[in-house]
Amino acid sequence: MCKMYFKKRYEHCEETACWLQGRVRTPPTIAIICGSGLGLLADTLSNPQAFPYSEIPNFPTSTVPGHAGELVFGMLRGTSCVCMKGRFHVYEGYPLWKVTLPIRVFKLMGVKVLVVTNAAGSLCESYKTGDLMIIKDHINMPGLASLSPLTGPNDDRFGPRFPSLLDTYDNNLRSTALDIAHRLGHSELIHEGVYCMVGGPNFESVAEAKFLRILGADAVGMSTAPEAVVAKHCGMRVFGLSLITNCVVQVYEVEDFVDHNTVLEVSKWRSQILQDLITELVATIKHQEEDRQDME
């Protein structure tokens, strides 16, 4: 019974991929997940095709403000892409296999690279609101407590039973993004750091924030790690980028707090810079892939 249930998960992904492939003009090679308030990137795609999540077979629906809830296919700097305008979270009540279902659907559609963005709170004193952090590694708190999107019988059609997470966030993509940020004149805004995922939906207590900093986390949020794990399991290259929308309070003697509206305001403020960086990265990936094919 258990094996049959997990087999159904592959069939769900396959059904969804087939449904989309029958409607999309050009299959995507790059998938971009737009975090809270960052969905404007999808609006820059040329020849767009948008599909509300509610119309896509087996897709969950997004319930978080700032997440439009649709897949947008189109061209970005000559590259066929798909953008998720809004993602899914455990705190919305979805199991992790459902949260990460789009990643496996993208794999079946031929996606090679996953670009994942998020809004995050800073735990590092040197980070300021509005800065960008290229994710070099993550601490997956739910995963350490056995809440993994890979739980259950492994399906070898997606990847191995025990995948390594070494270089989950592709070193070449990180180096390329750093070079692009410097070239665009954003050196003072860009950092590399460790992202920590917590379950949410509440923001962290002071004690929790101190604890995460001791663990080595530079920024904290409520997403991204499960998507990156599944993408790595599927053999995709992953690039992760956090927009620092607030500084997490780590002392008791202040009356400061963050809310979701603040997150959305900062996302809107920095959306153009993030959009420029991702656009240039996509164009560079295209050239790298073309050079790689020529060498083969």
C-alpha positions as CSV (number, residue, x, y, z in Angstrom):
1,M,0.0,0.0,0.0
2,C,2.8,2.4,1.0
3,K,4.8,1.7,-2.2
4,M,1.7,2.2,-4.4
5,Y,1.0,5.5,-2.7
6,F,4.5,6.8,-3.4
7,K,4.3,5.5,-7.0
8,K,1.3,7.7,-7.4
9,R,3.5,10.7,-6.6
10,Y,5.5,10.0,-9.8
11,E,2.4,9.5,-11.8
12,H,1.0,12.9,-10.4
13,C,4.2,14.6,-11.6
14,E,4.1,12.9,-14.9
15,E,0.5,13.8,-15.5
16,T,1.2,17.5,-14.6
17,A,4.3,17.6,-16.8
18,C,2.3,16.1,-19.8
19,W,-0.5,18.6,-19.2
20,L,1.9,21.5,-19.3
21,Q,3.9,20.2,-22.2
22,G,0.8,19.9,-24.3
23,R,0.2,23.7,-23.8
24,V,3.6,25.3,-23.6
25,R,5.1,26.6,-26.8
26,T,8.8,26.1,-25.8
27,P,9.8,23.7,-23.0
28,P,11.8,25.5,-20.3
29,T,15.5,24.8,-19.5
30,I,15.6,27.1,-16.5
31,A,13.1,27.4,-13.7
32,I,12.9,30.4,-11.4
33,I,11.0,30.4,-8.1
34,C,10.0,33.9,-7.1
35,G,9.8,34.5,-3.3
36,S,7.6,36.9,-1.4
37,G,7.0,40.0,-3.4
38,L,9.5,39.1,-6.1
39,G,7.1,37.9,-8.8
40,L,7.8,41.0,-11.0
41,L,10.6,39.1,-12.6
42,A,8.0,36.9,-14.3
43,D,6.5,40.0,-15.9
44,T,9.7,40.6,-17.9
45,L,9.4,37.3,-19.9
46,S,8.7,37.8,-23.6
47,N,5.9,35.8,-25.3
48,P,4.5,34.8,-21.9
49,Q,2.0,32.0,-21.2
50,A,0.5,32.1,-17.7
51,F,-1.3,29.2,-16.0
52,P,-3.0,29.8,-12.6
53,Y,-2.1,27.1,-10.1
54,S,-5.8,26.3,-9.7
55,E,-6.0,25.2,-13.3
56,I,-2.9,22.9,-13.3
57,P,-3.6,19.2,-12.4
58,N,-2.3,18.1,-9.0
59,F,-0.8,21.6,-8.2
60,P,-1.4,23.1,-4.8
61,T,-2.6,26.7,-4.5
62,S,-0.6,29.5,-2.9
63,T,-2.3,31.2,0.1
64,V,0.4,33.7,1.1
65,P,0.0,37.5,0.3
66,G,2.7,38.5,-2.3
67,H,2.5,35.1,-4.0
68,A,0.3,35.5,-7.2
69,G,-0.1,31.8,-7.7
70,E,0.7,31.1,-11.3
71,L,3.3,29.5,-13.6
72,V,4.6,31.8,-16.3
73,F,6.4,30.4,-19.3
74,G,8.4,32.6,-21.7
75,M,11.7,33.7,-23.0
76,L,14.3,35.6,-20.9
77,R,17.3,36.9,-22.9
78,G,16.9,34.2,-25.4
79,T,16.4,31.4,-22.9
80,S,13.2,29.4,-22.4
81,C,12.2,29.8,-18.7
82,V,9.4,29.1,-16.3
83,C,8.7,31.3,-13.4
84,M,6.8,30.3,-10.3
85,K,5.0,33.4,-9.1
86,G,4.6,32.1,-5.6
87,R,5.7,28.9,-3.9
88,F,4.2,26.5,-1.3
89,H,5.1,26.1,2.3
90,V,4.8,23.5,5.0
91,Y,3.0,26.1,7.3
92,E,0.2,26.3,4.7
93,G,-0.6,22.7,5.6
94,Y,1.0,21.0,2.6
95,P,3.2,17.9,3.0
96,L,6.8,18.4,1.8
97,W,6.3,16.1,-1.2
98,K,3.5,18.4,-2.3
99,V,5.6,21.6,-1.6
100,T,8.3,20.3,-3.9
101,L,6.1,18.7,-6.6
102,P,6.8,21.6,-9.1
103,I,10.5,20.8,-9.0
104,R,10.0,17.2,-10.1
105,V,7.5,18.4,-12.7
106,F,10.2,20.8,-14.1
107,K,12.7,17.9,-14.1
108,L,10.3,15.9,-16.3
109,M,9.9,18.9,-18.6
110,G,13.6,19.1,-19.2
111,V,14.7,21.9,-16.8
112,K,18.4,21.8,-16.1
113,V,18.9,24.7,-13.7
114,L,16.8,25.9,-10.8
115,V,17.0,29.5,-9.6
116,V,15.4,30.0,-6.2
117,T,14.8,33.3,-4.5
118,N,13.4,34.2,-1.1
119,A,12.9,36.9,1.4
120,A,15.0,36.4,4.5
121,G,15.8,37.9,7.8
122,S,19.5,38.7,8.6
123,L,21.2,37.1,11.5
124,C,24.6,38.6,10.5
125,E,25.5,42.1,11.9
126,S,27.2,43.1,8.7
127,Y,24.0,42.6,6.6
128,K,21.6,45.5,6.0
129,T,18.0,45.6,5.0
130,G,17.9,45.5,1.2
131,D,21.2,43.5,0.8
132,L,21.4,40.3,-1.3
133,M,22.8,37.1,-0.1
134,I,24.0,34.4,-2.5
135,I,23.3,31.1,-0.7
136,K,26.4,29.0,-0.5
137,D,24.9,26.4,1.8
138,H,21.8,25.8,4.0
139,I,20.8,24.5,7.4
140,N,17.5,22.7,7.0
141,M,16.0,22.6,10.5
142,P,12.9,20.6,9.5
143,G,15.1,18.2,7.6
144,L,17.3,17.6,10.7
145,A,14.1,16.5,12.4
146,S,13.3,14.0,9.7
147,L,10.9,16.3,7.9
148,S,12.4,15.7,4.4
149,P,10.9,15.9,0.9
150,L,12.8,12.6,0.2
151,T,11.0,10.7,3.0
152,G,9.5,7.4,1.9
153,P,10.4,4.8,-0.7
154,N,12.9,6.3,-3.1
155,D,12.0,6.6,-6.8
156,D,15.1,5.9,-8.8
157,R,13.6,7.7,-11.8
158,F,14.2,11.0,-10.0
159,G,17.5,10.2,-8.1
160,P,19.4,8.0,-5.7
161,R,18.3,6.9,-2.3
162,F,21.0,8.8,-0.4
163,P,22.0,11.9,-2.4
164,S,25.0,14.0,-1.4
165,L,24.2,17.7,-0.7
166,L,27.8,18.7,-1.3
167,D,27.7,21.7,-3.7
168,T,24.0,21.8,-3.7
169,Y,24.3,25.5,-4.5
170,D,26.4,25.2,-7.6
171,N,29.8,26.8,-7.1
172,N,30.1,27.9,-10.8
173,L,26.7,29.7,-10.7
174,R,27.6,31.4,-7.4
175,S,30.9,32.7,-8.8
176,T,29.2,33.8,-12.0
177,A,26.6,35.7,-10.0
178,L,29.2,37.4,-7.9
179,D,31.0,38.6,-11.0
180,I,27.7,39.9,-12.5
181,A,26.9,41.8,-9.2
182,H,30.2,43.5,-9.3
183,R,29.9,44.3,-12.9
184,L,26.5,45.9,-12.3
185,G,27.9,48.0,-9.5
186,H,26.2,46.2,-6.6
187,S,29.3,45.1,-4.8
188,E,28.3,46.8,-1.6
189,L,24.9,44.9,-1.5
190,I,26.1,41.4,-2.2
191,H,27.2,38.7,0.2
192,E,27.6,35.0,0.3
193,G,26.2,33.1,3.3
194,V,24.4,30.3,4.9
195,Y,20.6,30.2,4.8
196,C,18.6,28.5,7.5
197,M,15.1,27.2,7.0
198,V,12.6,27.1,9.8
199,G,9.0,25.9,9.7
200,G,7.2,29.1,10.4
201,P,4.7,30.8,10.1
202,N,5.8,32.8,13.1
203,F,9.0,34.8,13.0
204,E,11.8,33.7,15.3
205,S,12.0,34.3,19.0
206,V,15.1,36.1,20.4
207,A,16.4,32.8,21.9
208,E,15.8,31.0,18.6
209,A,17.6,33.7,16.6
210,K,20.6,33.5,18.9
211,F,20.6,29.7,18.6
212,L,20.6,29.9,14.8
213,R,23.4,32.3,14.7
214,I,25.5,30.0,16.9
215,L,24.9,27.2,14.4
216,G,26.4,29.4,11.7
217,A,23.3,30.7,9.9
218,D,23.6,34.2,8.3
219,A,20.0,34.5,7.2
220,V,16.7,32.7,8.1
221,G,13.5,32.1,6.2
222,M,10.7,29.6,5.8
223,S,11.3,28.0,2.4
224,T,14.0,27.1,-0.2
225,A,15.8,24.2,1.5
226,P,13.3,21.5,0.5
227,E,13.2,22.8,-3.1
228,A,17.0,22.8,-3.3
229,V,17.2,19.3,-1.8
230,V,14.8,17.9,-4.4
231,A,16.5,19.7,-7.3
232,K,19.8,18.3,-6.2
233,H,18.3,14.8,-5.9
234,C,17.0,15.2,-9.5
235,G,20.4,16.2,-10.8
236,M,19.7,19.9,-11.4
237,R,22.1,22.8,-10.8
238,V,20.8,25.2,-8.2
239,F,21.4,28.9,-7.6
240,G,19.9,30.5,-4.5
241,L,19.5,34.1,-3.7
242,S,18.0,35.7,-0.5
243,L,16.8,39.3,-0.3
244,I,17.4,40.6,3.2
245,T,14.1,42.2,4.2
246,N,14.8,42.7,7.9
247,C,17.4,42.3,10.6
248,V,16.3,39.6,13.1
249,V,16.2,40.9,16.7
250,Q,18.7,39.1,18.9
251,V,18.3,41.1,22.1
252,Y,15.4,41.6,24.5
253,E,15.9,45.3,25.2
254,V,14.2,46.6,22.0
255,E,10.7,47.1,20.9
256,D,11.2,46.1,17.3
257,F,9.3,43.5,15.2
258,V,8.8,42.5,11.6
259,D,5.6,41.8,9.8
260,H,4.8,40.4,6.3
261,N,3.9,43.9,4.9
262,T,7.5,45.1,5.7
263,V,8.8,42.1,3.8
264,L,6.7,43.0,0.8
265,E,7.7,46.6,0.9
266,V,11.5,45.8,0.9
267,S,10.9,43.3,-1.9
268,K,9.3,45.9,-4.0
269,W,12.1,48.4,-3.3
270,R,14.9,46.0,-4.4
271,S,13.0,44.2,-7.1
272,Q,14.8,45.9,-10.0
273,I,18.3,45.0,-8.8
274,L,17.3,41.4,-8.2
275,Q,15.6,41.3,-11.5
276,D,18.7,42.6,-13.3
277,L,21.0,40.2,-11.5
278,I,18.8,37.1,-12.4
279,T,18.4,38.2,-16.0
280,E,22.1,38.6,-16.5
281,L,22.7,35.2,-14.8
282,V,20.2,33.5,-17.1
283,A,21.9,35.0,-20.2
284,T,25.3,33.9,-18.9
285,I,24.0,30.3,-18.3
286,K,22.7,30.2,-21.8
287,H,26.2,31.1,-23.2
288,Q,27.9,28.6,-20.9
289,E,25.6,25.8,-22.0
290,E,26.2,26.7,-25.7
291,D,30.0,26.6,-25.2
292,R,29.7,23.3,-23.3
293,Q,27.7,21.8,-26.2
294,D,30.2,23.1,-28.8
295,M,33.0,21.4,-26.8
296,E,31.1,18.1,-26.8
